[in-house]
Amino acid sequence: MTDYPSSQAPEDLDGVPADDGPDEAWPEPERTHTGVPAVDEVLADVDRLDGTPLEEHLPAFEKAHDALRSALDADPGEPA
């Protein structure tokens, strides 16, 4: 590996200097609405995971998976 003086270090492959950390907050993503209430509820539950401890994510994703599977298995026009 080549050591470069910090003032002469190459940029990353995209030609953009390496990220030294966030300069500003990411914009809030636009929320997806499917028009299927059961699916929209699951998506909202997953959105609420932001900022929660990582150990809470797996059970929430398993619950979301089960709810989405139920919604897909439901007859069209029937509640999930």
Distance bins in CASP14 RR format, pairs under 12 A and 6 or more apart:
PFRMAT RR
TARGET T0000
AUTHOR 0000-0000-0000
RMODE 2
METHOD distances of the structure
MODEL  1
1 10 0 0 0 0 0 1 0 0 0 0 0
2 8 0 0 0 0 0 1 0 0 0 0 0
2 9 0 0 0 0 1 0 0 0 0 0 0
2 10 0 0 0 0 1 0 0 0 0 0 0
3 9 0 0 0 0 1 0 0 0 0 0 0
3 10 0 0 0 0 0 1 0 0 0 0 0
4 10 1 0 0 1 0 0 0 0 0 0 0
4 11 0 0 0 0 0 1 0 0 0 0 0
6 17 0 0 0 0 0 1 0 0 0 0 0
6 18 0 0 0 0 0 1 0 0 0 0 0
6 20 0 0 0 0 0 1 0 0 0 0 0
9 17 0 0 0 0 1 0 0 0 0 0 0
9 18 0 0 0 0 1 0 0 0 0 0 0
9 20 0 0 0 0 0 1 0 0 0 0 0
10 16 0 0 0 0 0 1 0 0 0 0 0
10 17 0 0 0 0 1 0 0 0 0 0 0
10 18 0 0 0 0 1 0 0 0 0 0 0
11 17 1 0 1 0 0 0 0 0 0 0 0
11 18 1 0 0 1 0 0 0 0 0 0 0
11 19 0 0 0 0 0 1 0 0 0 0 0
12 18 1 0 1 0 0 0 0 0 0 0 0
12 19 0 0 0 0 1 0 0 0 0 0 0
12 20 0 0 0 0 0 1 0 0 0 0 0
17 23 0 0 0 0 0 1 0 0 0 0 0
26 50 0 0 0 0 0 1 0 0 0 0 0
28 47 0 0 0 0 0 1 0 0 0 0 0
28 50 0 0 0 0 0 1 0 0 0 0 0
29 43 0 0 0 0 0 1 0 0 0 0 0
29 46 0 0 0 0 0 1 0 0 0 0 0
29 47 0 0 0 0 1 0 0 0 0 0 0
29 50 0 0 0 0 1 0 0 0 0 0 0
30 43 0 0 0 0 0 1 0 0 0 0 0
30 47 0 0 0 0 0 1 0 0 0 0 0
31 40 0 0 0 0 1 0 0 0 0 0 0
31 43 1 0 0 1 0 0 0 0 0 0 0
31 44 1 0 0 1 0 0 0 0 0 0 0
31 46 0 0 0 0 0 1 0 0 0 0 0
31 47 1 0 0 1 0 0 0 0 0 0 0
31 48 0 0 0 0 0 1 0 0 0 0 0
31 50 0 0 0 0 0 1 0 0 0 0 0
32 39 0 0 0 0 1 0 0 0 0 0 0
32 40 0 0 0 0 1 0 0 0 0 0 0
32 42 0 0 0 0 0 1 0 0 0 0 0
32 43 1 0 1 0 0 0 0 0 0 0 0
32 44 0 0 0 0 1 0 0 0 0 0 0
32 46 0 0 0 0 0 1 0 0 0 0 0
32 47 0 0 0 0 1 0 0 0 0 0 0
33 39 0 0 0 0 1 0 0 0 0 0 0
33 40 1 0 1 0 0 0 0 0 0 0 0
33 41 0 0 0 0 0 1 0 0 0 0 0
33 42 0 0 0 0 0 1 0 0 0 0 0
33 43 0 0 0 0 1 0 0 0 0 0 0
33 44 0 0 0 0 1 0 0 0 0 0 0
33 47 0 0 0 0 0 1 0 0 0 0 0
34 40 1 0 1 0 0 0 0 0 0 0 0
34 41 0 0 0 0 0 1 0 0 0 0 0
34 42 0 0 0 0 1 0 0 0 0 0 0
34 43 1 0 0 1 0 0 0 0 0 0 0
34 44 0 0 0 0 0 1 0 0 0 0 0
34 68 0 0 0 0 0 1 0 0 0 0 0
34 71 0 0 0 0 1 0 0 0 0 0 0
34 72 0 0 0 0 0 1 0 0 0 0 0
34 80 0 0 0 0 0 1 0 0 0 0 0
35 41 0 0 0 0 0 1 0 0 0 0 0
35 43 0 0 0 0 0 1 0 0 0 0 0
35 71 0 0 0 0 0 1 0 0 0 0 0
35 77 0 0 0 0 0 1 0 0 0 0 0
36 42 0 0 0 0 1 0 0 0 0 0 0
36 43 0 0 0 0 1 0 0 0 0 0 0
36 67 0 0 0 0 0 1 0 0 0 0 0
36 68 0 0 0 0 1 0 0 0 0 0 0
36 70 0 0 0 0 0 1 0 0 0 0 0
36 71 1 0 0 1 0 0 0 0 0 0 0
36 72 0 0 0 0 1 0 0 0 0 0 0
36 74 0 0 0 0 1 0 0 0 0 0 0
36 76 0 0 0 0 0 1 0 0 0 0 0
36 77 0 0 0 0 1 0 0 0 0 0 0
36 78 0 0 0 0 0 1 0 0 0 0 0
36 79 0 0 0 0 0 1 0 0 0 0 0
36 80 1 0 0 1 0 0 0 0 0 0 0
37 43 0 0 0 0 0 1 0 0 0 0 0
37 44 0 0 0 0 0 1 0 0 0 0 0
37 67 0 0 0 0 0 1 0 0 0 0 0
37 71 0 0 0 0 1 0 0 0 0 0 0
37 74 0 0 0 0 0 1 0 0 0 0 0
37 77 0 0 0 0 0 1 0 0 0 0 0
37 78 0 0 0 0 0 1 0 0 0 0 0
37 79 1 0 0 1 0 0 0 0 0 0 0
37 80 1 0 0 1 0 0 0 0 0 0 0
38 44 0 0 0 0 0 1 0 0 0 0 0
38 45 0 0 0 0 0 1 0 0 0 0 0
38 64 0 0 0 0 0 1 0 0 0 0 0
38 66 0 0 0 0 0 1 0 0 0 0 0
38 67 1 0 0 1 0 0 0 0 0 0 0
38 68 0 0 0 0 1 0 0 0 0 0 0
38 69 0 0 0 0 0 1 0 0 0 0 0
38 70 1 0 0 1 0 0 0 0 0 0 0
38 71 1 0 1 0 0 0 0 0 0 0 0
38 72 0 0 0 0 1 0 0 0 0 0 0
38 73 0 0 0 0 0 1 0 0 0 0 0
38 74 1 0 0 1 0 0 0 0 0 0 0
38 77 0 0 0 0 0 1 0 0 0 0 0
38 78 0 0 0 0 0 1 0 0 0 0 0
38 79 1 0 0 1 0 0 0 0 0 0 0
38 80 1 1 0 0 0 0 0 0 0 0 0
39 45 0 0 0 0 0 1 0 0 0 0 0
39 46 0 0 0 0 0 1 0 0 0 0 0
39 64 0 0 0 0 1 0 0 0 0 0 0
39 67 0 0 0 0 1 0 0 0 0 0 0
39 68 1 0 0 1 0 0 0 0 0 0 0
39 69 0 0 0 0 0 1 0 0 0 0 0
39 70 0 0 0 0 0 1 0 0 0 0 0
39 71 1 0 1 0 0 0 0 0 0 0 0
39 72 0 0 0 0 1 0 0 0 0 0 0
39 74 0 0 0 0 0 1 0 0 0 0 0
39 79 0 0 0 0 0 1 0 0 0 0 0
39 80 1 0 0 1 0 0 0 0 0 0 0
40 46 0 0 0 0 0 1 0 0 0 0 0
40 47 0 0 0 0 0 1 0 0 0 0 0
40 64 0 0 0 0 0 1 0 0 0 0 0
40 67 0 0 0 0 0 1 0 0 0 0 0
40 68 0 0 0 0 0 1 0 0 0 0 0
40 71 0 0 0 0 1 0 0 0 0 0 0
40 80 0 0 0 0 0 1 0 0 0 0 0
41 47 0 0 0 0 0 1 0 0 0 0 0
41 48 0 0 0 0 0 1 0 0 0 0 0
41 63 0 0 0 0 0 1 0 0 0 0 0
41 64 0 0 0 0 1 0 0 0 0 0 0
41 67 1 0 0 1 0 0 0 0 0 0 0
41 68 0 0 0 0 0 1 0 0 0 0 0
41 70 0 0 0 0 0 1 0 0 0 0 0
41 71 0 0 0 0 1 0 0 0 0 0 0
41 79 0 0 0 0 0 1 0 0 0 0 0
41 80 0 0 0 0 1 0 0 0 0 0 0
42 48 0 0 0 0 0 1 0 0 0 0 0
42 49 0 0 0 0 0 1 0 0 0 0 0
42 60 0 0 0 0 1 0 0 0 0 0 0
42 61 0 0 0 0 0 1 0 0 0 0 0
42 62 0 0 0 0 0 1 0 0 0 0 0
42 63 0 0 0 0 1 0 0 0 0 0 0
42 64 1 0 1 0 0 0 0 0 0 0 0
42 65 0 0 0 0 1 0 0 0 0 0 0
42 66 0 0 0 0 1 0 0 0 0 0 0
42 67 1 0 1 0 0 0 0 0 0 0 0
42 68 1 0 1 0 0 0 0 0 0 0 0
42 69 0 0 0 0 0 1 0 0 0 0 0
42 70 0 0 0 0 1 0 0 0 0 0 0
42 71 1 0 0 1 0 0 0 0 0 0 0
42 72 0 0 0 0 0 1 0 0 0 0 0
42 80 0 0 0 0 1 0 0 0 0 0 0
43 49 0 0 0 0 0 1 0 0 0 0 0
43 60 0 0 0 0 0 1 0 0 0 0 0
43 64 0 0 0 0 1 0 0 0 0 0 0
43 67 0 0 0 0 0 1 0 0 0 0 0
43 68 0 0 0 0 1 0 0 0 0 0 0
43 71 0 0 0 0 0 1 0 0 0 0 0
44 50 0 0 0 0 0 1 0 0 0 0 0
44 60 0 0 0 0 0 1 0 0 0 0 0
44 64 0 0 0 0 0 1 0 0 0 0 0
44 67 0 0 0 0 0 1 0 0 0 0 0
45 52 0 0 0 0 0 1 0 0 0 0 0
45 56 0 0 0 0 0 1 0 0 0 0 0
45 57 0 0 0 0 0 1 0 0 0 0 0
45 59 0 0 0 0 0 1 0 0 0 0 0
45 60 1 0 0 1 0 0 0 0 0 0 0
45 61 0 0 0 0 1 0 0 0 0 0 0
45 62 0 0 0 0 0 1 0 0 0 0 0
45 63 1 0 0 1 0 0 0 0 0 0 0
45 64 1 0 0 1 0 0 0 0 0 0 0
45 65 0 0 0 0 0 1 0 0 0 0 0
45 66 0 0 0 0 0 1 0 0 0 0 0
45 67 0 0 0 0 1 0 0 0 0 0 0
45 68 0 0 0 0 0 1 0 0 0 0 0
46 52 0 0 0 0 0 1 0 0 0 0 0
46 56 0 0 0 0 0 1 0 0 0 0 0
46 57 0 0 0 0 1 0 0 0 0 0 0
46 60 1 0 0 1 0 0 0 0 0 0 0
46 61 1 0 0 1 0 0 0 0 0 0 0
46 62 0 0 0 0 0 1 0 0 0 0 0
46 63 0 0 0 0 1 0 0 0 0 0 0
46 64 1 0 1 0 0 0 0 0 0 0 0
46 65 0 0 0 0 0 1 0 0 0 0 0
46 67 0 0 0 0 0 1 0 0 0 0 0
46 68 0 0 0 0 1 0 0 0 0 0 0
47 60 0 0 0 0 0 1 0 0 0 0 0
47 64 0 0 0 0 0 1 0 0 0 0 0
48 56 0 0 0 0 0 1 0 0 0 0 0
48 57 0 0 0 0 0 1 0 0 0 0 0
48 60 0 0 0 0 1 0 0 0 0 0 0
48 63 0 0 0 0 0 1 0 0 0 0 0
48 64 0 0 0 0 0 1 0 0 0 0 0
49 55 0 0 0 0 0 1 0 0 0 0 0
49 56 1 0 0 1 0 0 0 0 0 0 0
49 57 1 0 1 0 0 0 0 0 0 0 0
49 58 0 0 0 0 0 1 0 0 0 0 0
49 59 0 0 0 0 0 1 0 0 0 0 0
49 60 1 0 1 0 0 0 0 0 0 0 0
49 61 0 0 0 0 1 0 0 0 0 0 0
49 63 0 0 0 0 0 1 0 0 0 0 0
49 64 0 0 0 0 1 0 0 0 0 0 0
50 56 0 0 0 0 0 1 0 0 0 0 0
50 57 0 0 0 0 0 1 0 0 0 0 0
50 60 0 0 0 0 0 1 0 0 0 0 0
51 57 0 0 0 0 1 0 0 0 0 0 0
51 60 0 0 0 0 0 1 0 0 0 0 0
52 58 0 0 0 0 0 1 0 0 0 0 0
52 59 0 0 0 0 0 1 0 0 0 0 0
52 60 1 0 0 1 0 0 0 0 0 0 0
52 61 0 0 0 0 0 1 0 0 0 0 0
53 59 0 0 0 0 0 1 0 0 0 0 0
53 60 0 0 0 0 0 1 0 0 0 0 0
54 60 0 0 0 0 0 1 0 0 0 0 0
54 61 0 0 0 0 0 1 0 0 0 0 0
55 61 0 0 0 0 0 1 0 0 0 0 0
56 62 0 0 0 0 0 1 0 0 0 0 0
56 63 0 0 0 0 0 1 0 0 0 0 0
57 63 0 0 0 0 0 1 0 0 0 0 0
57 64 0 0 0 0 0 1 0 0 0 0 0
58 64 0 0 0 0 0 1 0 0 0 0 0
58 65 0 0 0 0 0 1 0 0 0 0 0
59 65 0 0 0 0 0 1 0 0 0 0 0
59 66 0 0 0 0 0 1 0 0 0 0 0
60 66 0 0 0 0 0 1 0 0 0 0 0
60 67 0 0 0 0 0 1 0 0 0 0 0
61 67 0 0 0 0 0 1 0 0 0 0 0
61 68 0 0 0 0 0 1 0 0 0 0 0
62 68 0 0 0 0 0 1 0 0 0 0 0
62 69 0 0 0 0 0 1 0 0 0 0 0
63 69 0 0 0 0 0 1 0 0 0 0 0
63 70 0 0 0 0 0 1 0 0 0 0 0
64 70 0 0 0 0 0 1 0 0 0 0 0
64 71 0 0 0 0 0 1 0 0 0 0 0
65 71 0 0 0 0 0 1 0 0 0 0 0
65 72 0 0 0 0 0 1 0 0 0 0 0
66 72 0 0 0 0 0 1 0 0 0 0 0
66 73 0 0 0 0 0 1 0 0 0 0 0
66 80 0 0 0 0 0 1 0 0 0 0 0
67 73 0 0 0 0 0 1 0 0 0 0 0
67 74 0 0 0 0 0 1 0 0 0 0 0
67 80 1 0 0 1 0 0 0 0 0 0 0
68 74 0 0 0 0 0 1 0 0 0 0 0
68 80 0 0 0 0 1 0 0 0 0 0 0
69 80 0 0 0 0 1 0 0 0 0 0 0
70 78 0 0 0 0 0 1 0 0 0 0 0
70 79 0 0 0 0 1 0 0 0 0 0 0
70 80 1 0 1 0 0 0 0 0 0 0 0
71 77 0 0 0 0 0 1 0 0 0 0 0
71 78 0 0 0 0 0 1 0 0 0 0 0
71 79 0 0 0 0 1 0 0 0 0 0 0
71 80 1 1 0 0 0 0 0 0 0 0 0
72 80 0 0 0 0 1 0 0 0 0 0 0
73 80 0 0 0 0 1 0 0 0 0 0 0
74 80 1 0 1 0 0 0 0 0 0 0 0
END
